[in-house]
Amino acid sequence: MKSALSFRTAGWMAVSCLLFSRSPAAEPMAGYLMGYFTESPTGRGDSSNLQIATSEDGLDWMPLNQNEPVLVSRLGQKGLRDPFFLRKKEGGFVVLATNLTGLNRIATPEIHVCETADFITFDNARLVRLHDTPMRTLAPEAFLDPDRNQYGIIWTGDTDRRRIYVNYTTDFTHVTPHELFFDPGQDVRDATLAQDPEQGNRFLYYTDGVANRLRGTRSATLAPRGFDSTPYTRPLGGTIIEAPLLVKALQGNRWFLYGDSDSPVNGEFYAWQTDDISSDAWKEIDKRDYNTPLNVKHATVIPITRAEMDNLIAHWGRPKWNRIKSWNFPDCLVRHDNEMASISYYPFDPYQDSQWRIVPGLAGATGISFESVNSPGQYLRAVAEHVMLAKDDGSPGFKAKATFVKVPGLANSSWSSFHSFSSPDLYLRHANYFLRLEAINIPLDREDATFRIVY
């Protein structure tokens, strides 16, 4: 893990908006960069700082820097929540963030702003004041308005209810007075903009504060109030789904929409996809088919080139740990709890109970062993038919019982199953949520014995 970098400005430590984003000349986009902050149910994973992850397909995400911050603020309220990345037409990127921490929700009229060329070093950190009212200034995003030849900064403000406001700027330092951008007559927040390159429409997705779910509206113009009267999607998701995030597939017309659960008992992100963003045709994506970063909250995504992705991975590093997802309970991860191994619905704390170092097998390099991250030197091992966390005592018997062989998944060959190193007819599987080592006899057993190694 690298330390959070320092800004070259006193007071700091150290999709693209999909609307009119620019890419380096002649360099195709090869993947995505996500920015986010983190929270977990009891606060153990809370960090109101900038963290990043990469993906090649917009669905399977790998956190960088061991899922620790790459940027920590000492300005204002000393928090970088709700980050947003924009690739500027002049080159390089601008980073915006809400000026709050998880414990301090006071009203503040400023947002955090800085620039970066590579998301490795960050420059010119500052607080930019957007208004002089008692409102909080939440979830800032930016877009280029070609009709004005200016950038718009949209954000959520709250008085009697929440609305979306806008300021215009050419330098992300000096801004015009704020004005209403989106107000359909009810509570709204967390607006995000996108454009379908095949159509002229612009799309604004937001959290409907009455339904507490996601909705979309559209407009032929980026002018303030242009989106007010044209909602076209039904509310998406269960209750308390917020912070919509639109991701355009690198090829074709497919779009992904992520929603952030605001309830720690109902999971992290939910996802939908459509091949026609202009219609109300979103379909929920099975949780088997995507994996978001650990404890992710209110994210932003931009497309990046292969060189940009390789540079980020080389600098910040891949995770030294994995998590293990269940095939037939894809909301669940393998964890240890009071020395017993089980699957549990995520999120939970201590979240480190679900992090594993997958190391060469203790009994032989043809196998693998699972070492706990928060209990180093302790491994998953079979005790009769049960699977427990235990300290390596150095004996051949322990090593054999703590070594497994990874094979194609019994329920899906693109996933994985694990049989015992010393008893190949016995497989790791879950039963009544506990991990066991048993023979596989029926289709349900095959499902219980299939897992996916993720980050």
Helices and strands as residue ranges (DSSP letters): E 12-13, E 29-38, E 47-55, E 62-63, G 65-67, E 72-73, E 81-87, E 93-98, E 110-116, E 122-129, E 138-145, E 150-158, E 162-169, E 179-182, E 188-195, E 202-208, E 213-219, E 241-248, E 255-261, E 269-274, E 283-284, G 287-289, E 296-305, H 306-316, E 323-326, E 332-337, E 340-345, G 351-354, E 356-360, E 368-372, E 378-383, E 386-391, H 396-401, E 404-408, E 416-420, E 427-431, E 434-438, H 443-448, E 451-454
